[in-house]
Amino acid sequence: MLFLRRSVSEHLRTQVLAMTIGIFGQYGRDLTRRPGFALKLGAFSIVAILVALPLIKILAFTVSADAVNAWYEVTVSRLSYNLFWGPLRTTK
């Protein structure tokens, strides 16, 4: 019975240790206190903003009234085969 308790407690200890490694380093040190963490977080934030903002602007324009008219011209007009359907058919 003592052997069973030991293996269960070691199993739980291993599970808790595995969960805390994600937040804390391998040696139990808080990852947010590591040197350069703020610089890395700031650089990641700036790059994320510089990528996310243009994508949001593109998506907002895509659903605007002008863009809907443009998509209509691309997909239904007499030039639609050359602009959309022909290239779409040749891509695999």
N, C-alpha and C positions, 0 to 999 in steps of 0.2 A: 504494500500500500504506500509506503514511503517513496518507493521508486516511481510509482504512478504520479504522486503529487509533485515530485521533482521534475518529471518530464513535462507535466502540464504547466507548471510555473515557468520552466525554461522556455516552453513554447510561447507562452504569453509574453515573456520578457523579450523574446525574439521578435514577436509581432509588434510590440510597442517600440522597440528599437528600430525596426524597419520603417514604421510610420514617422518617427521623429527624424530619421535621416533626411527626409524630404525637406524639413524646415531647418533642422540643425545640420551642421556638417557631420562628417563621419566620426569626428572626435567630440561631438556634442557642443561645438561652438556655434553660436548664432550666426547664420550666414549674412544677416544684415549688418553685422559689425565687422565684417571682413574688409580689409583695405581695398578701396576702389569700387565698392558696391554702389555708392551714390553716383559716382561718375558713370558706371555702366548703366544704372537705372535711368539716369538723365539722358544719356546718348540713345538708349533704346526708346525712351519716350519721344524724343525729338524725331527720330527716324519714323516711328509709328505715326506721329502726327503728320509728318511730311508725306507719308504714303497714304494715310487714311483720308485726309482732307481732299486731295484731288479725286480720289475714288468716289467719295461722297458727292462731290460736285458733278462728276460725270453721271452718276446714277440719278441725281436730281434733274439734270438736264435731259436725260433719256426719257423720263416720264413727263416732261413738260409738253405743252401744246405744240410748240415749234418742232420738237423732236418727233412727236407722233405724226405730224404732217410729213416730216422727212422720211420716217420709216414707211409711211404709206407710199411715198414716191419710190422708195427703194424696192419695196416688195410687190407693188401692184401696177406701177406705170409701165409704159411701153419699153422702157429701158431696164425693167426689172430682171429680165433674163441675163443681161450682161453684168448687171450690178450685184445680183444676189443669187438667183437660182442656178445659173451656169457654174459659178465658182463653188457653190454649195454642193452641186452634184459631182464635181470633179475631186472634192476632198474626200479622203477615206479615213 
